[in-house]
């Protein structure tokens, strides 16, 4: 089996392709001054780019894990997610409230996709 690492650094890879699966690391926003909706939009853009680099798209996502810093922002994050996720291609998903690595992050998202 060939393992492809996309955007690797000393700590982790942005994505890893193995055995037809694409595993994305947890994605966070670059502009942390943005609202929860703004951070979510940035993260979904990063996911789109990483999936494209791996040869697939959001239609190929089979699982998503979402961490939000405050449960009160669930609906704000979901408004952006619901507009982005393709109808008929919704993945299995979990969303939990969690203290994130740094307080300026309000959302983190990791997905698993399949290559066609």
Biopython code that builds the backbone (N, CA, C, O; Angstrom):
import numpy as np
from Bio.PDB.StructureBuilder import StructureBuilder

atoms = [
    (1, "UNK", "N", (0.850, -1.175, 0.000)),
    (1, "UNK", "CA", (0.000, 0.000, 0.000)),
    (1, "UNK", "C", (0.894, 1.236, 0.000)),
    (1, "UNK", "O", (1.854, 1.327, 0.765)),
    (2, "UNK", "N", (0.563, 2.172, -0.862)),
    (2, "UNK", "CA", (1.265, 3.451, -0.924)),
    (2, "UNK", "C", (0.538, 4.446, -0.039)),
    (2, "UNK", "O", (-0.689, 4.540, -0.078)),
    (3, "UNK", "N", (1.287, 5.183, 0.755)),
    (3, "UNK", "CA", (0.722, 6.234, 1.592)),
    (3, "UNK", "C", (1.225, 7.569, 1.054)),
    (3, "UNK", "O", (2.428, 7.776, 0.900)),
    (4, "UNK", "N", (0.296, 8.465, 0.773)),
    (4, "UNK", "CA", (0.630, 9.797, 0.270)),
    (4, "UNK", "C", (0.329, 10.812, 1.371)),
    (4, "UNK", "O", (-0.765, 10.831, 1.936)),
    (5, "UNK", "N", (1.313, 11.645, 1.661)),
    (5, "UNK", "CA", (1.144, 12.688, 2.672)),
    (5, "UNK", "C", (1.070, 14.038, 1.968)),
    (5, "UNK", "O", (1.956, 14.395, 1.192)),
    (6, "UNK", "N", (0.009, 14.780, 2.245)),
    (6, "UNK", "CA", (-0.232, 16.063, 1.597)),
    (6, "UNK", "C", (0.032, 17.170, 2.599)),
    (6, "UNK", "O", (-0.474, 17.137, 3.721)),
    (7, "UNK", "N", (0.826, 18.150, 2.192)),
    (7, "UNK", "CA", (1.207, 19.284, 3.032)),
    (7, "UNK", "C", (1.766, 18.831, 4.384)),
    (7, "UNK", "O", (1.283, 19.261, 5.431)),
    (8, "UNK", "N", (2.791, 17.958, 4.362)),
    (8, "UNK", "CA", (3.365, 17.509, 5.630)),
    (8, "UNK", "C", (4.270, 18.577, 6.247)),
    (8, "UNK", "O", (4.864, 19.392, 5.542)),
    (9, "UNK", "N", (4.358, 18.553, 7.560)),
    (9, "UNK", "CA", (5.360, 19.346, 8.264)),
    (9, "UNK", "C", (5.956, 18.467, 9.350)),
    (9, "UNK", "O", (5.721, 17.259, 9.356)),
    (10, "UNK", "N", (6.708, 19.033, 10.253)),
    (10, "UNK", "CA", (7.385, 18.236, 11.277)),
    (10, "UNK", "C", (6.415, 17.551, 12.235)),
    (10, "UNK", "O", (6.758, 16.523, 12.818)),
    (11, "UNK", "N", (5.215, 18.096, 12.410)),
    (11, "UNK", "CA", (4.271, 17.555, 13.385)),
    (11, "UNK", "C", (3.190, 16.680, 12.771)),
    (11, "UNK", "O", (2.806, 15.662, 13.348)),
    (12, "UNK", "N", (2.692, 17.082, 11.584)),
    (12, "UNK", "CA", (1.557, 16.361, 11.007)),
    (12, "UNK", "C", (1.437, 16.680, 9.526)),
    (12, "UNK", "O", (2.146, 17.537, 8.998)),
    (13, "UNK", "N", (0.539, 15.984, 8.877)),
    (13, "UNK", "CA", (0.222, 16.254, 7.477)),
    (13, "UNK", "C", (-1.168, 16.875, 7.410)),
    (13, "UNK", "O", (-2.026, 16.588, 8.245)),
    (14, "UNK", "N", (-1.384, 17.726, 6.414)),
    (14, "UNK", "CA", (-2.713, 18.289, 6.205)),
    (14, "UNK", "C", (-3.711, 17.208, 5.856)),
    (14, "UNK", "O", (-4.877, 17.268, 6.245)),
    (15, "UNK", "N", (-3.239, 16.217, 5.118)),
    (15, "UNK", "CA", (-4.067, 15.068, 4.738)),
    (15, "UNK", "C", (-3.155, 13.887, 4.478)),
    (15, "UNK", "O", (-1.984, 14.052, 4.132)),
    (16, "UNK", "N", (-3.702, 12.700, 4.646)),
    (16, "UNK", "CA", (-2.990, 11.471, 4.331)),
    (16, "UNK", "C", (-3.933, 10.604, 3.507)),
    (16, "UNK", "O", (-5.088, 10.390, 3.874)),
    (17, "UNK", "N", (-3.415, 10.110, 2.384)),
    (17, "UNK", "CA", (-4.181, 9.217, 1.521)),
    (17, "UNK", "C", (-3.621, 7.814, 1.711)),
    (17, "UNK", "O", (-2.425, 7.583, 1.537)),
    (18, "UNK", "N", (-4.499, 6.878, 2.070)),
    (18, "UNK", "CA", (-4.082, 5.497, 2.279)),
    (18, "UNK", "C", (-5.231, 4.563, 1.926)),
    (18, "UNK", "O", (-6.348, 4.714, 2.421)),
    (19, "UNK", "N", (-4.940, 3.604, 1.069)),
    (19, "UNK", "CA", (-5.906, 2.562, 0.729)),
    (19, "UNK", "C", (-7.246, 3.123, 0.249)),
    (19, "UNK", "O", (-8.299, 2.560, 0.548)),
    (20, "UNK", "N", (-7.206, 4.230, -0.496)),
    (20, "UNK", "CA", (-8.417, 4.819, -1.054)),
    (20, "UNK", "C", (-9.151, 5.773, -0.134)),
    (20, "UNK", "O", (-10.154, 6.367, -0.529)),
    (21, "UNK", "N", (-8.665, 5.926, 1.086)),
    (21, "UNK", "CA", (-9.261, 6.868, 2.025)),
    (21, "UNK", "C", (-8.399, 8.112, 2.137)),
    (21, "UNK", "O", (-7.177, 8.044, 2.010)),
    (22, "UNK", "N", (-9.035, 9.242, 2.374)),
    (22, "UNK", "CA", (-8.341, 10.513, 2.568)),
    (22, "UNK", "C", (-8.695, 11.001, 3.969)),
    (22, "UNK", "O", (-9.854, 11.294, 4.265)),
    (23, "UNK", "N", (-7.677, 11.083, 4.825)),
    (23, "UNK", "CA", (-7.856, 11.506, 6.207)),
    (23, "UNK", "C", (-7.309, 12.919, 6.353)),
    (23, "UNK", "O", (-6.112, 13.139, 6.171)),
    (24, "UNK", "N", (-8.168, 13.875, 6.677)),
    (24, "UNK", "CA", (-7.714, 15.248, 6.892)),
    (24, "UNK", "C", (-7.466, 15.474, 8.367)),
    (24, "UNK", "O", (-8.219, 15.005, 9.220)),
    (25, "UNK", "N", (-6.392, 16.202, 8.654)),
    (25, "UNK", "CA", (-6.152, 16.612, 10.035)),
    (25, "UNK", "C", (-7.193, 17.658, 10.407)),
    (25, "UNK", "O", (-7.872, 18.202, 9.536)),
    (26, "UNK", "N", (-7.317, 17.934, 11.684)),
    (26, "UNK", "CA", (-8.248, 18.959, 12.130)),
    (26, "UNK", "C", (-7.865, 20.300, 11.534)),
    (26, "UNK", "O", (-6.715, 20.728, 11.643)),
    (27, "UNK", "N", (-8.818, 20.962, 10.907)),
    (27, "UNK", "CA", (-8.575, 22.248, 10.251)),
    (27, "UNK", "C", (-9.140, 23.368, 11.117)),
    (27, "UNK", "O", (-10.241, 23.265, 11.657)),
    (28, "UNK", "N", (-8.361, 24.440, 11.234)),
    (28, "UNK", "CA", (-8.794, 25.624, 11.976)),
    (28, "UNK", "C", (-8.624, 26.842, 11.077)),
    (28, "UNK", "O", (-7.952, 26.780, 10.047)),
    (29, "UNK", "N", (-9.233, 27.931, 11.474)),
    (29, "UNK", "CA", (-9.196, 29.167, 10.683)),
    (29, "UNK", "C", (-7.832, 29.842, 10.780)),
    (29, "UNK", "O", (-7.143, 29.726, 11.794)),
    (30, "UNK", "N", (-7.452, 30.541, 9.725)),
    (30, "UNK", "CA", (-6.242, 31.366, 9.750)),
    (30, "UNK", "C", (-6.538, 32.721, 10.382)),
    (30, "UNK", "O", (-5.724, 33.251, 11.138)),
    (31, "UNK", "N", (-7.704, 33.280, 10.069)),
    (31, "UNK", "CA", (-8.106, 34.575, 10.631)),
    (31, "UNK", "C", (-8.995, 34.305, 11.832)),
    (31, "UNK", "O", (-10.205, 34.127, 11.696)),
    (32, "UNK", "N", (-8.385, 34.275, 13.001)),
    (32, "UNK", "CA", (-9.131, 33.941, 14.211)),
    (32, "UNK", "C", (-9.929, 35.117, 14.763)),
    (32, "UNK", "O", (-10.629, 34.968, 15.764)),
    (33, "UNK", "N", (-9.834, 36.281, 14.129)),
    (33, "UNK", "CA", (-10.678, 37.407, 14.548)),
    (33, "UNK", "C", (-12.093, 37.268, 13.990)),
    (33, "UNK", "O", (-12.994, 38.010, 14.380)),
    (34, "UNK", "N", (-12.286, 36.311, 13.073)),
    (34, "UNK", "CA", (-13.595, 36.101, 12.449)),
    (34, "UNK", "C", (-14.566, 35.460, 13.431)),
    (34, "UNK", "O", (-14.162, 34.809, 14.394)),
    (35, "UNK", "N", (-15.844, 35.656, 13.170)),
    (35, "UNK", "CA", (-16.908, 35.017, 13.955)),
    (35, "UNK", "C", (-16.857, 33.504, 13.761)),
    (35, "UNK", "O", (-16.065, 33.004, 12.962)),
    (36, "UNK", "N", (-17.685, 32.791, 14.479)),
    (36, "UNK", "CA", (-17.796, 31.347, 14.294)),
    (36, "UNK", "C", (-18.149, 31.031, 12.844)),
    (36, "UNK", "O", (-17.572, 30.120, 12.250)),
    (37, "UNK", "N", (-19.089, 31.774, 12.273)),
    (37, "UNK", "CA", (-19.456, 31.564, 10.864)),
    (37, "UNK", "C", (-18.259, 31.822, 9.963)),
    (37, "UNK", "O", (-17.998, 31.045, 9.044)),
    (38, "UNK", "N", (-17.534, 32.897, 10.214)),
    (38, "UNK", "CA", (-16.362, 33.227, 9.401)),
    (38, "UNK", "C", (-15.268, 32.186, 9.526)),
    (38, "UNK", "O", (-14.641, 31.821, 8.532)),
    (39, "UNK", "N", (-15.032, 31.701, 10.740)),
    (39, "UNK", "CA", (-14.024, 30.650, 10.919)),
    (39, "UNK", "C", (-14.465, 29.372, 10.224)),
    (39, "UNK", "O", (-13.650, 28.690, 9.602)),
    (40, "UNK", "N", (-15.740, 29.043, 10.322)),
    (40, "UNK", "CA", (-16.253, 27.841, 9.661)),
    (40, "UNK", "C", (-16.077, 27.949, 8.150)),
    (40, "UNK", "O", (-15.661, 26.983, 7.510)),
    (41, "UNK", "N", (-16.387, 29.103, 7.571)),
    (41, "UNK", "CA", (-16.200, 29.303, 6.120)),
    (41, "UNK", "C", (-14.742, 29.092, 5.724)),
    (41, "UNK", "O", (-14.459, 28.431, 4.725)),
    (42, "UNK", "N", (-13.822, 29.648, 6.497)),
    (42, "UNK", "CA", (-12.397, 29.481, 6.197)),
    (42, "UNK", "C", (-12.000, 28.004, 6.244)),
    (42, "UNK", "O", (-11.291, 27.513, 5.365)),
    (43, "UNK", "N", (-12.462, 27.309, 7.271)),
    (43, "UNK", "CA", (-12.134, 25.895, 7.445)),
    (43, "UNK", "C", (-12.673, 25.061, 6.279)),
    (43, "UNK", "O", (-11.966, 24.202, 5.753)),
    (44, "UNK", "N", (-13.906, 25.311, 5.880)),
    (44, "UNK", "CA", (-14.487, 24.548, 4.779)),
    (44, "UNK", "C", (-13.748, 24.817, 3.474)),
    (44, "UNK", "O", (-13.623, 23.921, 2.638)),
    (45, "UNK", "N", (-13.259, 26.037, 3.292)),
    (45, "UNK", "CA", (-12.422, 26.336, 2.132)),
    (45, "UNK", "C", (-11.133, 25.532, 2.151)),
    (45, "UNK", "O", (-10.698, 25.023, 1.119)),
    (46, "UNK", "N", (-10.523, 25.418, 3.323)),
    (46, "UNK", "CA", (-9.301, 24.606, 3.454)),
    (46, "UNK", "C", (-9.597, 23.139, 3.142)),
    (46, "UNK", "O", (-8.817, 22.463, 2.470)),
    (47, "UNK", "N", (-10.725, 22.667, 3.637)),
    (47, "UNK", "CA", (-11.110, 21.278, 3.370)),
    (47, "UNK", "C", (-11.296, 21.064, 1.871)),
    (47, "UNK", "O", (-10.826, 20.066, 1.326)),
    (48, "UNK", "N", (-11.974, 21.989, 1.206)),
    (48, "UNK", "CA", (-12.148, 21.887, -0.252)),
    (48, "UNK", "C", (-10.799, 21.782, -0.952)),
    (48, "UNK", "O", (-10.622, 20.946, -1.839)),
    (49, "UNK", "N", (-9.851, 22.621, -0.560)),
    (49, "UNK", "CA", (-8.535, 22.624, -1.215)),
    (49, "UNK", "C", (-7.750, 21.341, -0.951)),
    (49, "UNK", "O", (-7.141, 20.788, -1.867)),
    (50, "UNK", "N", (-7.759, 20.864, 0.291)),
    (50, "UNK", "CA", (-7.045, 19.629, 0.604)),
    (50, "UNK", "C", (-7.663, 18.435, -0.119)),
    (50, "UNK", "O", (-6.945, 17.580, -0.638)),
    (51, "UNK", "N", (-8.984, 18.376, -0.152)),
    (51, "UNK", "CA", (-9.641, 17.274, -0.865)),
    (51, "UNK", "C", (-9.312, 17.316, -2.354)),
    (51, "UNK", "O", (-9.070, 16.276, -2.965)),
    (52, "UNK", "N", (-9.300, 18.498, -2.933)),
    (52, "UNK", "CA", (-8.957, 18.622, -4.360)),
    (52, "UNK", "C", (-7.532, 18.134, -4.601)),
    (52, "UNK", "O", (-7.257, 17.453, -5.589)),
    (53, "UNK", "N", (-6.635, 18.488, -3.691)),
    (53, "UNK", "CA", (-5.243, 18.044, -3.834)),
    (53, "UNK", "C", (-5.140, 16.520, -3.747)),
    (53, "UNK", "O", (-4.243, 15.917, -4.336)),
    (54, "UNK", "N", (-6.064, 15.907, -3.008)),
    (54, "UNK", "CA", (-6.084, 14.447, -2.868)),
    (54, "UNK", "C", (-6.888, 13.771, -3.980)),
    (54, "UNK", "O", (-6.969, 12.543, -4.027)),
    (55, "UNK", "N", (-7.481, 14.564, -4.875)),
    (55, "UNK", "CA", (-8.215, 13.997, -5.995)),
    (55, "UNK", "C", (-9.663, 13.667, -5.692)),
    (55, "UNK", "O", (-10.246, 12.793, -6.334)),
    (56, "UNK", "N", (-10.251, 14.349, -4.730)),
    (56, "UNK", "CA", (-11.673, 14.129, -4.449)),
    (56, "UNK", "C", (-12.317, 15.450, -4.041)),
    (56, "UNK", "O", (-11.691, 16.505, -4.148)),
    (57, "UNK", "N", (-13.548, 15.399, -3.580)),
    (57, "UNK", "CA", (-14.269, 16.623, -3.246)),
    (57, "UNK", "C", (-15.191, 16.374, -2.051)),
    (57, "UNK", "O", (-15.240, 15.271, -1.507)),
    (58, "UNK", "N", (-15.912, 17.412, -1.657)),
    (58, "UNK", "CA", (-16.801, 17.286, -0.499)),
    (58, "UNK", "C", (-17.895, 16.246, -0.714)),
    (58, "UNK", "O", (-18.445, 15.741, 0.264)),
    (59, "UNK", "N", (-18.229, 15.911, -1.948)),
    (59, "UNK", "CA", (-19.199, 14.856, -2.216)),
    (59, "UNK", "C", (-18.680, 13.489, -1.774)),
    (59, "UNK", "O", (-19.456, 12.549, -1.611)),
    (60, "UNK", "N", (-17.368, 13.384, -1.583)),
    (60, "UNK", "CA", (-16.731, 12.119, -1.224)),
    (60, "UNK", "C", (-16.483, 11.970, 0.276)),
    (60, "UNK", "O", (-15.918, 10.965, 0.709)),
    (61, "UNK", "N", (-16.895, 12.949, 1.067)),
    (61, "UNK", "CA", (-16.704, 12.869, 2.516)),
    (61, "UNK", "C", (-17.662, 11.830, 3.091)),
    (61, "UNK", "O", (-18.860, 11.848, 2.810)),
    (62, "UNK", "N", (-17.111, 10.924, 3.904)),
    (62, "UNK", "CA", (-17.938, 9.898, 4.532)),
    (62, "UNK", "C", (-18.101, 10.132, 6.034)),
    (62, "UNK", "O", (-19.027, 9.596, 6.644)),
    (63, "UNK", "N", (-17.221, 10.919, 6.629)),
    (63, "UNK", "CA", (-17.294, 11.166, 8.066)),
    (63, "UNK", "C", (-16.732, 12.549, 8.376)),
    (63, "UNK", "O", (-15.757, 12.985, 7.765)),
    (64, "UNK", "N", (-17.356, 13.231, 9.329)),
    (64, "UNK", "CA", (-16.877, 14.543, 9.768)),
    (64, "UNK", "C", (-16.960, 14.624, 11.286)),
    (64, "UNK", "O", (-17.941, 14.193, 11.893)),
    (65, "UNK", "N", (-15.925, 15.178, 11.883)),
    (65, "UNK", "CA", (-15.916, 15.472, 13.312)),
    (65, "UNK", "C", (-15.727, 16.962, 13.465)),
    (65, "UNK", "O", (-14.807, 17.545, 12.891)),
    (66, "UNK", "N", (-16.601, 17.578, 14.243)),
    (66, "UNK", "CA", (-16.575, 19.025, 14.436)),
    (66, "UNK", "C", (-16.490, 19.311, 15.926)),
    (66, "UNK", "O", (-17.235, 18.752, 16.731)),
    (67, "UNK", "N", (-15.564, 20.195, 16.272)),
    (67, "UNK", "CA", (-15.429, 20.662, 17.641)),
    (67, "UNK", "C", (-15.737, 22.146, 17.648)),
    (67, "UNK", "O", (-15.189, 22.903, 16.847)),
    (68, "UNK", "N", (-16.618, 22.567, 18.556)),
    (68, "UNK", "CA", (-16.916, 23.988, 18.723)),
    (68, "UNK", "C", (-16.589, 24.369, 20.162)),
    (68, "UNK", "O", (-16.817, 23.593, 21.089)),
    (69, "UNK", "N", (-16.053, 25.569, 20.333)),
    (69, "UNK", "CA", (-15.631, 26.010, 21.657)),
    (69, "UNK", "C", (-16.813, 26.279, 22.578)),
    (69, "UNK", "O", (-16.699, 26.136, 23.795)),
    (70, "UNK", "N", (-17.954, 26.670, 21.997)),
    (70, "UNK", "CA", (-19.141, 26.970, 22.798)),
    (70, "UNK", "C", (-20.380, 26.398, 22.120)),
    (70, "UNK", "O", (-20.643, 26.677, 20.950)),
    (71, "UNK", "N", (-21.132, 25.601, 22.859)),
    (71, "UNK", "CA", (-22.340, 24.990, 22.307)),
    (71, "UNK", "C", (-23.339, 26.033, 21.815)),
    (71, "UNK", "O", (-24.138, 25.753, 20.922)),
    (72, "UNK", "N", (-23.300, 27.217, 22.383)),
    (72, "UNK", "CA", (-24.227, 28.285, 21.973)),
    (72, "UNK", "C", (-24.022, 28.704, 20.523)),
    (72, "UNK", "O", (-24.893, 29.347, 19.938)),
    (73, "UNK", "N", (-22.878, 28.347, 19.932)),
    (73, "UNK", "CA", (-22.589, 28.722, 18.541)),
    (73, "UNK", "C", (-22.942, 27.612, 17.551)),
    (73, "UNK", "O", (-22.651, 27.725, 16.360)),
    (74, "UNK", "N", (-23.562, 26.551, 18.036)),
    (74, "UNK", "CA", (-23.911, 25.399, 17.200)),
    (74, "UNK", "C", (-24.711, 25.807, 15.964)),
    (74, "UNK", "O", (-24.387, 25.389, 14.853)),
    (75, "UNK", "N", (-25.743, 26.611, 16.148)),
    (75, "UNK", "CA", (-26.591, 27.010, 15.018)),
    (75, "UNK", "C", (-25.845, 27.901, 14.036)),
    (75, "UNK", "O", (-26.063, 27.798, 12.828)),
    (76, "UNK", "N", (-24.972, 28.771, 14.525)),
    (76, "UNK", "CA", (-24.180, 29.641, 13.647)),
    (76, "UNK", "C", (-23.243, 28.810, 12.768)),
    (76, "UNK", "O", (-23.137, 29.050, 11.565)),
    (77, "UNK", "N", (-22.569, 27.837, 13.371)),
    (77, "UNK", "CA", (-21.682, 26.959, 12.607)),
    (77, "UNK", "C", (-22.497, 26.133, 11.618)),
    (77, "UNK", "O", (-22.103, 25.986, 10.461)),
    (78, "UNK", "N", (-23.633, 25.592, 12.064)),
    (78, "UNK", "CA", (-24.467, 24.748, 11.204)),
    (78, "UNK", "C", (-25.020, 25.499, 9.999)),
    (78, "UNK", "O", (-25.190, 24.903, 8.936)),
    (79, "UNK", "N", (-25.301, 26.779, 10.135)),
    (79, "UNK", "CA", (-25.813, 27.552, 8.997)),
    (79, "UNK", "C", (-24.800, 27.536, 7.858)),
    (79, "UNK", "O", (-25.174, 27.406, 6.692)),
    (80, "UNK", "N", (-23.535, 27.664, 8.189)),
    (80, "UNK", "CA", (-22.476, 27.642, 7.177)),
    (80, "UNK", "C", (-22.283, 26.215, 6.658)),
    (80, "UNK", "O", (-22.188, 25.995, 5.451)),
    (81, "UNK", "N", (-22.228, 25.253, 7.574)),
    (81, "UNK", "CA", (-22.071, 23.848, 7.180)),
    (81, "UNK", "C", (-23.189, 23.415, 6.243)),
    (81, "UNK", "O", (-22.928, 22.816, 5.199)),
    (82, "UNK", "N", (-24.445, 23.717, 6.612)),
    (82, "UNK", "CA", (-25.595, 23.276, 5.822)),
    (82, "UNK", "C", (-25.598, 23.873, 4.416)),
    (82, "UNK", "O", (-26.048, 23.224, 3.472)),
    (83, "UNK", "N", (-25.102, 25.099, 4.267)),
    (83, "UNK", "CA", (-25.012, 25.724, 2.950)),
    (83, "UNK", "C", (-23.894, 25.105, 2.116)),
    (83, "UNK", "O", (-23.939, 25.154, 0.886)),
    (84, "UNK", "N", (-22.902, 24.531, 2.767)),
    (84, "UNK", "CA", (-21.722, 23.978, 2.081)),
    (84, "UNK", "C", (-21.878, 22.504, 1.720)),
    (84, "UNK", "O", (-21.484, 22.094, 0.628)),
    (85, "UNK", "N", (-22.442, 21.707, 2.613)),
    (85, "UNK", "CA", (-22.494, 20.267, 2.382)),
    (85, "UNK", "C", (-23.503, 19.963, 1.263)),
    (85, "UNK", "O", (-24.621, 20.478, 1.287)),
    (86, "UNK", "N", (-23.116, 19.132, 0.288)),
    (86, "UNK", "CA", (-24.014, 18.857, -0.841)),
    (86, "UNK", "C", (-25.199, 17.973, -0.435)),
    (86, "UNK", "O", (-25.028, 16.951, 0.230)),
    (87, "UNK", "N", (-26.395, 18.385, -0.845)),
    (87, "UNK", "CA", (-27.586, 17.563, -0.582)),
    (87, "UNK", "C", (-27.383, 16.188, -1.190)),
    (87, "UNK", "O", (-26.874, 16.053, -2.303)),
    (88, "UNK", "N", (-27.785, 15.178, -0.447)),
    (88, "UNK", "CA", (-27.635, 13.808, -0.921)),
    (88, "UNK", "C", (-26.260, 13.231, -0.667)),
    (88, "UNK", "O", (-26.026, 12.056, -0.951)),
    (89, "UNK", "N", (-25.331, 14.037, -0.131)),
    (89, "UNK", "CA", (-23.968, 13.574, 0.136)),
    (89, "UNK", "C", (-23.551, 13.918, 1.565)),
    (89, "UNK", "O", (-22.367, 14.117, 1.838)),
    (90, "UNK", "N", (-24.522, 13.989, 2.473)),
    (90, "UNK", "CA", (-24.177, 14.338, 3.847)),
    (90, "UNK", "C", (-23.436, 13.175, 4.510)),
    (90, "UNK", "O", (-23.869, 12.026, 4.422)),
    (91, "UNK", "N", (-22.319, 13.480, 5.172)),
    (91, "UNK", "CA", (-21.536, 12.429, 5.811)),
    (91, "UNK", "C", (-22.087, 12.067, 7.183)),
    (91, "UNK", "O", (-22.922, 12.782, 7.736)),
    (92, "UNK", "N", (-21.614, 10.953, 7.723)),
    (92, "UNK", "CA", (-21.811, 10.690, 9.143)),
    (92, "UNK", "C", (-21.078, 11.823, 9.865)),
    (92, "UNK", "O", (-20.016, 12.252, 9.414)),
    (93, "UNK", "N", (-21.631, 12.314, 10.979)),
    (93, "UNK", "CA", (-21.051, 13.501, 11.590)),
    (93, "UNK", "C", (-21.222, 13.492, 13.097)),
    (93, "UNK", "O", (-22.236, 13.028, 13.620)),
    (94, "UNK", "N", (-20.226, 14.006, 13.779)),
    (94, "UNK", "CA", (-20.306, 14.259, 15.216)),
    (94, "UNK", "C", (-19.918, 15.706, 15.437)),
    (94, "UNK", "O", (-19.051, 16.235, 14.741)),
    (95, "UNK", "N", (-20.558, 16.350, 16.404)),
    (95, "UNK", "CA", (-20.218, 17.717, 16.765)),
    (95, "UNK", "C", (-20.261, 17.816, 18.286)),
    (95, "UNK", "O", (-21.276, 17.502, 18.908)),
    (96, "UNK", "N", (-19.163, 18.249, 18.875)),
    (96, "UNK", "CA", (-19.097, 18.340, 20.327)),
    (96, "UNK", "C", (-18.565, 19.706, 20.754)),
    (96, "UNK", "O", (-17.810, 20.354, 20.031)),
    (97, "UNK", "N", (-18.975, 20.116, 21.932)),
    (97, "UNK", "CA", (-18.388, 21.304, 22.548)),
    (97, "UNK", "C", (-17.093, 20.862, 23.218)),
    (97, "UNK", "O", (-17.064, 19.859, 23.931)),
    (98, "UNK", "N", (-16.022, 21.617, 22.982)),
    (98, "UNK", "CA", (-14.724, 21.227, 23.513)),
    (98, "UNK", "C", (-13.831, 22.439, 23.666)),
    (98, "UNK", "O", (-13.913, 23.381, 22.878)),
    (99, "UNK", "N", (-12.994, 22.420, 24.657)),
    (99, "UNK", "CA", (-11.958, 23.434, 24.768)),
    (99, "UNK", "C", (-10.941, 23.119, 23.674)),
    (99, "UNK", "O", (-10.386, 22.021, 23.645)),
    (100, "UNK", "N", (-10.692, 24.067, 22.781)),
    (100, "UNK", "CA", (-9.771, 23.845, 21.674)),
    (100, "UNK", "C", (-8.347, 24.211, 22.103)),
    (100, "UNK", "O", (-8.150, 24.783, 23.175)),
    (101, "UNK", "N", (-7.366, 23.887, 21.279)),
    (101, "UNK", "CA", (-5.961, 24.057, 21.640)),
    (101, "UNK", "C", (-5.602, 25.484, 22.024)),
    (101, "UNK", "O", (-4.781, 25.700, 22.916)),
    (102, "UNK", "N", (-6.206, 26.451, 21.364)),
    (102, "UNK", "CA", (-5.951, 27.863, 21.650)),
    (102, "UNK", "C", (-7.287, 28.588, 21.712)),
    (102, "UNK", "O", (-8.185, 28.281, 20.927)),
    (103, "UNK", "N", (-7.442, 29.539, 22.624)),
    (103, "UNK", "CA", (-8.753, 30.170, 22.821)),
    (103, "UNK", "C", (-9.266, 30.966, 21.630)),
    (103, "UNK", "O", (-10.470, 31.208, 21.538)),
    (104, "UNK", "N", (-8.397, 31.380, 20.719)),
    (104, "UNK", "CA", (-8.863, 32.144, 19.560)),
    (104, "UNK", "C", (-9.574, 31.265, 18.526)),
    (104, "UNK", "O", (-10.284, 31.779, 17.663)),
    (105, "UNK", "N", (-9.389, 29.945, 18.609)),
    (105, "UNK", "CA", (-10.109, 29.040, 17.712)),
    (105, "UNK", "C", (-11.495, 28.767, 18.273)),
    (105, "UNK", "O", (-11.644, 28.435, 19.449)),
    (106, "UNK", "N", (-12.503, 28.907, 17.429)),
    (106, "UNK", "CA", (-13.872, 28.644, 17.870)),
    (106, "UNK", "C", (-14.443, 27.380, 17.239)),
    (106, "UNK", "O", (-15.449, 26.848, 17.708)),
    (107, "UNK", "N", (-13.800, 26.898, 16.173)),
    (107, "UNK", "CA", (-14.270, 25.716, 15.442)),
    (107, "UNK", "C", (-13.048, 24.951, 14.932)),
    (107, "UNK", "O", (-12.049, 25.550, 14.531)),
    (108, "UNK", "N", (-13.142, 23.632, 14.953)),
    (108, "UNK", "CA", (-12.155, 22.773, 14.303)),
    (108, "UNK", "C", (-12.922, 21.648, 13.637)),
    (108, "UNK", "O", (-13.859, 21.097, 14.214)),
    (109, "UNK", "N", (-12.516, 21.304, 12.405)),
    (109, "UNK", "CA", (-13.213, 20.261, 11.658)),
    (109, "UNK", "C", (-12.199, 19.307, 11.042)),
    (109, "UNK", "O", (-11.209, 19.735, 10.450)),
    (110, "UNK", "N", (-12.456, 18.009, 11.186)),
    (110, "UNK", "CA", (-11.654, 16.962, 10.542)),
    (110, "UNK", "C", (-12.613, 16.063, 9.766)),
    (110, "UNK", "O", (-13.697, 15.741, 10.254)),
    (111, "UNK", "N", (-12.220, 15.659, 8.566)),
    (111, "UNK", "CA", (-13.068, 14.791, 7.758)),
    (111, "UNK", "C", (-12.282, 13.610, 7.212)),
    (111, "UNK", "O", (-11.053, 13.630, 7.144)),
    (112, "UNK", "N", (-13.018, 12.592, 6.831)),
    (112, "UNK", "CA", (-12.489, 11.439, 6.112)),
    (112, "UNK", "C", (-13.293, 11.325, 4.830)),
    (112, "UNK", "O", (-14.522, 11.394, 4.851)),
    (113, "UNK", "N", (-12.602, 11.151, 3.722)),
    (113, "UNK", "CA", (-13.246, 11.015, 2.414)),
    (113, "UNK", "C", (-12.710, 9.767, 1.723)),
    (113, "UNK", "O", (-11.745, 9.152, 2.176)),
    (114, "UNK", "N", (-13.355, 9.408, 0.620)),
    (114, "UNK", "CA", (-12.898, 8.284, -0.191)),
    (114, "UNK", "C", (-12.556, 8.796, -1.588)),
    (114, "UNK", "O", (-13.202, 9.702, -2.114)),
    (115, "UNK", "N", (-11.533, 8.195, -2.166)),
    (115, "UNK", "CA", (-11.185, 8.502, -3.547)),
    (115, "UNK", "C", (-12.017, 7.599, -4.437)),
    (115, "UNK", "O", (-12.248, 6.431, -4.126)),
    (116, "UNK", "N", (-12.467, 8.168, -5.561)),
    (116, "UNK", "CA", (-13.257, 7.372, -6.516)),
    (116, "UNK", "C", (-12.362, 6.806, -7.571)),
    (116, "UNK", "O", (-12.831, 6.106, -8.468)),
]
sb = StructureBuilder()
sb.init_structure("model")
sb.init_model(0)
sb.init_chain("A")
sb.init_seg("    ")
for serial, (resi, resn, name, xyz) in enumerate(atoms, 1):
    if name == "N":
        sb.init_residue(resn, " ", resi, " ")
    sb.init_atom(name, np.array(xyz, "f"), 0.0, 1.0, " ", f" {name:<3s}", serial, name[0])
structure = sb.get_structure()
